[in-house]
Amino acid sequence: MKWLGVRIPLETETAILTAANPISRSIEICRDNLRQILDHDYAREIPLGINVESVSINRDEIDASVDLFRALEGVLRESLAQRARS
């Protein structure tokens, strides 16, 4: 991601690079970040879309982009269901 110009906090970079499964850890971090965004009141008032795109030629990373999308979609659906119950 750095080569794309994305700045990654050192704590996040370390968590991913030292994980037994860096791809899974990266997905967990993205999922947690989306949950934090959706927990704010303003999330109800702004349109939010999810776009996941693979920029890798590594098959594991390409497959992980599909896993990431599904994980984020699940978080979004979970949040919408909670709002509907509220």
C-alpha positions as CSV (number, residue, x, y, z in Angstrom):
1,M,0.0,0.0,0.0
2,K,2.9,2.4,0.7
3,W,3.9,2.3,-2.9
4,L,0.5,3.6,-3.8
5,G,1.1,6.6,-1.5
6,V,-1.1,5.3,1.4
7,R,0.2,6.3,4.8
8,I,-0.1,3.4,7.3
9,P,0.3,4.0,11.1
10,L,3.4,2.2,12.4
11,E,1.2,0.3,14.9
12,T,-1.0,-1.0,12.1
13,E,2.0,-1.9,9.9
14,T,3.6,-3.8,12.8
15,A,0.4,-5.7,13.6
16,I,0.1,-6.9,10.0
17,L,3.8,-7.6,9.3
18,T,4.3,-9.6,12.6
19,A,1.0,-11.6,12.3
20,A,1.1,-15.3,11.7
21,N,-1.3,-14.6,8.8
22,P,-0.8,-11.0,7.6
23,I,-3.7,-11.2,5.1
24,S,-6.2,-12.3,7.8
25,R,-4.9,-9.7,10.2
26,S,-5.2,-7.0,7.5
27,I,-8.9,-8.0,7.0
28,E,-9.5,-7.9,10.7
29,I,-8.1,-4.4,10.9
30,C,-10.3,-3.2,8.0
31,R,-13.3,-4.8,9.5
32,D,-12.6,-3.1,12.9
33,N,-12.1,0.2,11.2
34,L,-15.5,0.0,9.4
35,R,-17.2,-0.9,12.7
36,Q,-15.7,2.2,14.3
37,I,-16.9,4.4,11.5
38,L,-20.4,2.9,11.6
39,D,-20.6,3.3,15.4
40,H,-20.7,7.1,15.0
41,D,-24.0,9.0,14.7
42,Y,-22.9,10.7,11.6
43,A,-22.7,7.4,9.8
44,R,-26.5,7.4,9.5
45,E,-26.5,10.7,7.7
46,I,-23.9,10.2,5.0
47,P,-23.9,7.8,2.1
48,L,-21.4,5.1,2.5
49,G,-20.2,2.7,-0.1
50,I,-17.6,-0.1,0.0
51,N,-15.1,-0.6,-2.8
52,V,-12.4,-3.2,-2.7
53,E,-10.0,-3.7,-5.5
54,S,-6.9,-5.8,-5.7
55,V,-3.8,-4.3,-7.1
56,S,-1.7,-7.4,-6.7
57,I,-0.6,-10.2,-9.0
58,N,-0.3,-12.5,-6.0
59,R,-3.2,-15.0,-6.1
60,D,-3.6,-15.1,-2.3
61,E,-3.9,-11.4,-2.2
62,I,-6.4,-11.3,-5.1
63,D,-8.5,-14.0,-3.3
64,A,-8.2,-12.0,-0.1
65,S,-9.8,-9.0,-1.8
66,V,-12.9,-11.0,-2.2
67,D,-12.7,-12.1,1.4
68,L,-12.3,-8.5,2.5
69,F,-15.3,-7.4,0.6
70,R,-17.4,-10.1,2.1
71,A,-16.2,-9.3,5.6
72,L,-17.0,-5.6,5.1
73,E,-20.3,-6.3,3.6
74,G,-21.1,-8.5,6.6
75,V,-20.2,-5.6,9.0
76,L,-22.4,-3.2,7.0
77,R,-25.4,-5.6,6.9
78,E,-24.9,-6.2,10.7
79,S,-24.9,-2.5,11.3
80,L,-28.0,-1.9,9.2
81,A,-29.9,-4.7,11.0
82,Q,-29.0,-3.2,14.4
83,R,-30.3,0.2,13.3
84,A,-33.5,-1.4,12.1
85,R,-34.0,-2.9,15.5
86,S,-33.3,0.4,17.3
